[in-house]
Amino acid sequence: MSLGQLGSGMALVGCGRGLPRQSISNADLSQRVDTNDEWIRSRTGIAARRVAGPGESLTTLSVEAAQAALDHAGWQSEDLDLIVLATSSPDDLFGTAPLIQGQLGAHRAVAFDLTAACSGFLFALITVSQYIRSGTARRALVIGADQLSRWVDWDDRRTCVLFGDGAAALAVEACPPEANGLLGFRMHSDGRRADSLTLRQSEERRHLVGDCTAQVGGFTPIAMNGQEVYKFAVREVPAVLQELLEETGTTPDQIDWLLLHQANQRILDSVAQRFDLPPERVLSNLASYGNTSAATIPLMLQEAVADGRVQPGHLLASSGFGAGLSWGAALLRWQGPAAG
């Protein structure tokens, strides 16, 4: 990377997705745990979720999403300077982004992972914007991907109904400041509430020699205090969006789309009501995919671009929130090609 012109804007110019072939419906889950379609839909809005099957992994899904984003932007992999993978479930704890870089053939690009759970994609997008603004990167891919199915307790009906696997990618590039597609952002963390949603290292230890032991690698299943996470989201998400709108001088009626982390339909509805946004301006695909963690925001964006809802020039108010606890918001303008 070399230092270019300080102060560049960042344009959002391409997107793509990678999804597992397996789709598990609520009725399917009811064959394993004591639940039913009505119970799940009424509490979450979720009807089905994708789960990675044989031959599928976080890496394969991410490569598929990344290549689709490159194609959508009209780029070659050699054009890339930077790849940032937002994930909490890497295939390799030493980093999965370099695996993706290698399979794409993007040999000029620096590649690394970023972990911020369900806030990960927005945090990664904001991080990449700083490289572009400083002039150290011109073209980049921001990938949000998670394969939480391997860390879900499939016998716990409180959590197994919520999560799905998937990947989506966004292609961004330097542009003149007046054409900036990231109009503003806010980021927050509060580790005092970290116990509300965890995927923790196992406490198992093995004997070495004498009185010495060593911890065994591995993680316990996802654990969540659903009520606390829900209260956190309906309180903090409207607050951070309000901060952002005031900071950027934006009014709710100027927003074309509300693009939130897809965790629970009731959260989406609550936030929309706070800003008097009608349901038809709230993007949601929870029914089909559930909570894909870092993938939800770019996956929803890709779908809305592909079906023609999001058009060039549209303004999107976005917020990610989840484990950490972490949350943030970004005001985005889509500048990529229209559907078709």
ChimeraX attribute file (.defattr): number of C-alpha atoms within 10 A of each C-alpha:
attribute: neighborCount
match mode: 1-to-1
recipient: residues
	/A:1	13
	/A:2	8
	/A:3	11
	/A:4	14
	/A:5	11
	/A:6	13
	/A:7	15
	/A:8	23
	/A:9	23
	/A:10	29
	/A:11	25
	/A:12	22
	/A:13	22
	/A:14	27
	/A:15	31
	/A:16	29
	/A:17	28
	/A:18	24
	/A:19	25
	/A:20	22
	/A:21	12
	/A:22	13
	/A:23	18
	/A:24	17
	/A:25	19
	/A:26	20
	/A:27	15
	/A:28	14
	/A:29	19
	/A:30	14
	/A:31	10
	/A:32	12
	/A:33	15
	/A:34	10
	/A:35	17
	/A:36	17
	/A:37	18
	/A:38	14
	/A:39	12
	/A:40	19
	/A:41	18
	/A:42	12
	/A:43	11
	/A:44	21
	/A:45	23
	/A:46	28
	/A:47	22
	/A:48	25
	/A:49	25
	/A:50	23
	/A:51	23
	/A:52	22
	/A:53	11
	/A:54	8
	/A:55	7
	/A:56	14
	/A:57	20
	/A:58	25
	/A:59	23
	/A:60	19
	/A:61	23
	/A:62	29
	/A:63	26
	/A:64	19
	/A:65	28
	/A:66	31
	/A:67	23
	/A:68	21
	/A:69	26
	/A:70	25
	/A:71	16
	/A:72	19
	/A:73	20
	/A:74	13
	/A:75	15
	/A:76	13
	/A:77	21
	/A:78	12
	/A:79	15
	/A:80	24
	/A:81	22
	/A:82	25
	/A:83	26
	/A:84	27
	/A:85	30
	/A:86	33
	/A:87	31
	/A:88	22
	/A:89	21
	/A:90	21
	/A:91	16
	/A:92	12
	/A:93	9
	/A:94	10
	/A:95	16
	/A:96	22
	/A:97	26
	/A:98	22
	/A:99	18
	/A:100	25
	/A:101	23
	/A:102	13
	/A:103	15
	/A:104	17
	/A:105	14
	/A:106	20
	/A:107	17
	/A:108	14
	/A:109	23
	/A:110	17
	/A:111	22
	/A:112	18
	/A:113	20
	/A:114	19
	/A:115	17
	/A:116	24
	/A:117	29
	/A:118	33
	/A:119	32
	/A:120	31
	/A:121	33
	/A:122	29
	/A:123	27
	/A:124	24
	/A:125	22
	/A:126	21
	/A:127	14
	/A:128	22
	/A:129	24
	/A:130	17
	/A:131	22
	/A:132	29
	/A:133	21
	/A:134	18
	/A:135	19
	/A:136	17
	/A:137	23
	/A:138	23
	/A:139	22
	/A:140	28
	/A:141	28
	/A:142	26
	/A:143	35
	/A:144	36
	/A:145	36
	/A:146	33
	/A:147	30
	/A:148	25
	/A:149	21
	/A:150	15
	/A:151	16
	/A:152	20
	/A:153	16
	/A:154	16
	/A:155	13
	/A:156	15
	/A:157	17
	/A:158	16
	/A:159	17
	/A:160	18
	/A:161	30
	/A:162	23
	/A:163	23
	/A:164	30
	/A:165	30
	/A:166	31
	/A:167	33
	/A:168	33
	/A:169	35
	/A:170	28
	/A:171	27
	/A:172	30
	/A:173	25
	/A:174	25
	/A:175	19
	/A:176	11
	/A:177	15
	/A:178	10
	/A:179	15
	/A:180	20
	/A:181	25
	/A:182	21
	/A:183	19
	/A:184	16
	/A:185	23
	/A:186	18
	/A:187	17
	/A:188	15
	/A:189	17
	/A:190	11
	/A:191	11
	/A:192	9
	/A:193	15
	/A:194	14
	/A:195	16
	/A:196	19
	/A:197	19
	/A:198	18
	/A:199	19
	/A:200	13
	/A:201	13
	/A:202	13
	/A:203	11
	/A:204	11
	/A:205	11
	/A:206	10
	/A:207	11
	/A:208	9
	/A:209	8
	/A:210	6
	/A:211	6
	/A:212	8
	/A:213	11
	/A:214	11
	/A:215	12
	/A:216	13
	/A:217	10
	/A:218	11
	/A:219	13
	/A:220	14
	/A:221	20
	/A:222	18
	/A:223	18
	/A:224	16
	/A:225	13
	/A:226	13
	/A:227	9
	/A:228	13
	/A:229	18
	/A:230	15
	/A:231	11
	/A:232	17
	/A:233	21
	/A:234	17
	/A:235	14
	/A:236	18
	/A:237	23
	/A:238	19
	/A:239	15
	/A:240	20
	/A:241	23
	/A:242	18
	/A:243	15
	/A:244	21
	/A:245	20
	/A:246	11
	/A:247	13
	/A:248	13
	/A:249	8
	/A:250	14
	/A:251	11
	/A:252	17
	/A:253	10
	/A:254	11
	/A:255	18
	/A:256	19
	/A:257	24
	/A:258	25
	/A:259	27
	/A:260	27
	/A:261	31
	/A:262	31
	/A:263	26
	/A:264	22
	/A:265	19
	/A:266	15
	/A:267	20
	/A:268	22
	/A:269	16
	/A:270	16
	/A:271	22
	/A:272	19
	/A:273	13
	/A:274	13
	/A:275	15
	/A:276	11
	/A:277	18
	/A:278	12
	/A:279	14
	/A:280	9
	/A:281	15
	/A:282	18
	/A:283	22
	/A:284	27
	/A:285	20
	/A:286	25
	/A:287	18
	/A:288	17
	/A:289	27
	/A:290	26
	/A:291	28
	/A:292	29
	/A:293	34
	/A:294	37
	/A:295	32
	/A:296	33
	/A:297	28
	/A:298	27
	/A:299	29
	/A:300	22
	/A:301	25
	/A:302	22
	/A:303	20
	/A:304	19
	/A:305	21
	/A:306	17
	/A:307	12
	/A:308	13
	/A:309	17
	/A:310	25
	/A:311	19
	/A:312	17
	/A:313	14
	/A:314	15
	/A:315	22
	/A:316	25
	/A:317	25
	/A:318	20
	/A:319	28
	/A:320	29
	/A:321	30
	/A:322	26
	/A:323	24
	/A:324	21
	/A:325	23
	/A:326	22
	/A:327	28
	/A:328	24
	/A:329	30
	/A:330	25
	/A:331	23
	/A:332	23
	/A:333	25
	/A:334	22
	/A:335	21
	/A:336	20
	/A:337	18
	/A:338	18
	/A:339	15
	/A:340	7
